[in-house]
């Protein structure tokens, strides 16, 4: 495993729309997935100890932001041939274990991960109601710790909803590198 930091936020970047079928069997598109106040995109996996340690925080925060009109979707962009724990059946177990209530999408060809410039798991991207990127970084100030620290992502989302921008400092997410295919 290679430990990496995510890159800084490319403010107002808009993702290309694409359709997907989640591991749960739901069909949608990234543009159809957003809530009235935006969309949180997560890059996570099952084998990463950084993701595993914060699964409950992810579950709690995605449910909390849903209450303020922000939906969430997650992508797993690792090469499944390299990491058995990131295969679909294990990801379905993760959904159940962590009580995830959002679509979890397997990025088999890694096109989505590459288009986002994702570097590590976990990584969090918040897009406003117009699907413009306003936050890229970590979930909270405690990082890998299971206890919730200052909820930096949540505060950023609240500020974007109320003011239209995020003025607070954004700290990079830290985690395992994406396992790219050769």
C-alpha positions in Angstrom: 0.0 0.0 0.0 1.2 3.5 -0.9 0.1 6.3 1.4 -1.0 9.4 -0.6 -2.6 12.8 -0.1 -5.3 14.0 -2.4 -4.8 17.0 -4.6 -6.3 20.4 -3.9 -9.7 21.4 -5.1 -10.2 22.5 -8.7 -13.0 24.9 -7.9 -16.1 24.9 -10.2 -14.9 21.9 -12.2 -17.9 20.0 -13.5 -17.8 16.2 -14.1 -18.9 14.7 -17.4 -22.3 13.1 -17.1 -22.2 9.3 -17.4 -24.6 6.5 -16.7 -24.0 3.7 -14.2 -25.5 0.6 -12.6 -24.7 0.4 -8.9 -23.7 -2.7 -7.1 -27.2 -2.6 -5.6 -28.6 -2.9 -9.1 -29.9 0.7 -9.5 -29.4 2.5 -12.8 -28.8 6.2 -12.9 -26.4 8.9 -14.0 -24.2 11.3 -12.1 -26.4 14.2 -13.0 -29.6 12.4 -11.9 -28.0 11.5 -8.6 -27.7 14.9 -7.1 -30.0 16.3 -4.5 -31.6 19.7 -4.4 -28.4 21.1 -2.8 -25.7 19.0 -4.5 -23.9 15.8 -4.6 -21.1 14.2 -2.6 -18.9 11.8 -4.6 -16.8 9.4 -2.6 -13.9 7.2 -3.8 -13.7 4.3 -1.4 -12.9 0.6 -1.4 -13.1 -2.4 0.9 -9.4 -3.3 1.5 -8.0 0.1 2.5 -7.5 0.4 6.3 -8.1 4.2 6.1 -11.6 3.5 4.6 -12.3 0.6 6.9 -11.6 2.7 10.0 -14.1 5.5 9.0 -16.9 3.5 7.5 -19.3 4.4 10.4 -18.4 8.1 10.1 -19.0 7.9 6.3 -22.4 6.3 7.0 -23.3 8.9 9.6 -22.2 11.9 7.6 -23.9 10.8 4.3 -27.1 10.4 6.2 -26.7 13.8 7.8 -26.0 15.6 4.6 -29.0 13.9 2.9 -31.2 15.7 5.5 -30.0 19.0 4.0 -30.6 18.1 0.4 -27.3 16.5 -0.6 -27.2 13.0 -2.1 -24.1 10.8 -2.2 -22.6 8.2 -4.5 -19.4 6.2 -4.1 -17.0 4.7 -6.7 -14.5 1.9 -6.3 -11.8 2.5 -8.9 -9.1 -0.1 -7.8 -8.1 -2.9 -10.1 -10.1 -5.8 -8.7 -7.6 -8.4 -10.0 -5.0 -7.0 -7.7 -7.1 -6.9 -4.5 -9.5 -9.7 -3.8 -11.2 -7.7 -1.0 -12.3 -5.1 -3.6 -14.2 -7.6 -5.6 -18.0 -7.0 -6.0 -19.1 -9.6 -3.4 -16.9 -8.1 -0.7 -18.1 -4.6 -1.7 -21.7 -5.8 -1.2 -20.6 -7.1 2.3 -19.1 -3.6 3.0 -22.4 -1.9 2.1 -24.2 -4.1 4.6 -21.6 -3.9 7.3 -21.2 -0.1 7.1 -24.9 0.5 6.5 -24.2 2.6 3.4 -27.4 4.1 2.0 -26.0 5.4 -1.3 -25.3 3.9 -4.7 -21.9 2.2 -4.8 -20.5 1.9 -8.3 -17.7 -0.3 -9.6 -15.4 1.7 -11.9 -14.1 -1.4 -13.7 -12.3 0.5 -16.5 -11.2 3.2 -14.2 -12.4 6.0 -16.5 -14.4 7.7 -13.7 -11.4 7.7 -11.3 -9.1 9.1 -14.0 -11.6 11.8 -15.0 -11.8 12.9 -11.3 -8.0 12.7 -10.9 -8.6 10.6 -7.8 -5.4 9.7 -6.0 -6.4 7.8 -2.8 -9.1 6.2 -0.8 -11.0 7.7 0.8 -11.4 10.9 -1.1 -14.4 13.2 -1.0 -15.7 15.6 -3.6 -18.7 17.9 -3.0 -20.5 19.4 -5.9 -23.0 22.2 -5.4 -26.6 22.3 -6.9 -25.1 23.2 -10.3 -22.7 20.3 -10.1 -19.6 22.5 -9.7 -16.9 21.3 -7.5 -16.6 23.2 -4.2 -14.8 20.8 -1.9 -12.1 18.1 -2.3 -10.5 16.6 0.8 -11.0 14.8 4.0 -14.2 13.9 5.9 -13.1 15.3 9.3 -10.1 16.5 11.3 -9.5 13.1 12.9 -8.7 11.3 9.6 -8.3 7.6 10.2 -9.5 7.7 13.8 -12.9 6.1 14.3 -14.0 9.0 16.5 -15.5 12.0 14.7 -13.4 15.1 14.8 -14.4 18.5 13.5 -16.7 17.6 10.6 -14.9 19.7 7.9 -16.8 18.3 4.9 -20.2 18.9 6.6 -19.2 22.5 7.5 -18.0 23.1 3.9 -21.3 21.8 2.5 -23.3 24.0 4.9 -21.3 27.1 3.9 -21.7 26.3 0.1 -25.5 25.9 0.6 -25.9 29.1 2.6 -23.3 31.4 0.9 -22.6 29.8 -2.5 -18.9 29.2 -1.8 -16.5 27.5 0.6 -14.1 29.9 2.3 -12.7 27.5 4.9 -9.3 25.8 4.4 -9.6 22.4 2.8 -7.2 19.7 4.0 -6.3 16.8 1.7 -7.6 13.3 2.3 -5.0 10.8 3.3 -5.2 7.1 2.3 -4.1 4.3 0.1 -3.2 4.9 -3.5 -5.6 3.9 -6.2 -4.5 0.6 -7.7 -4.4 1.5 -11.4 -4.4 -1.1 -14.1 -1.2 -1.3 -16.2 
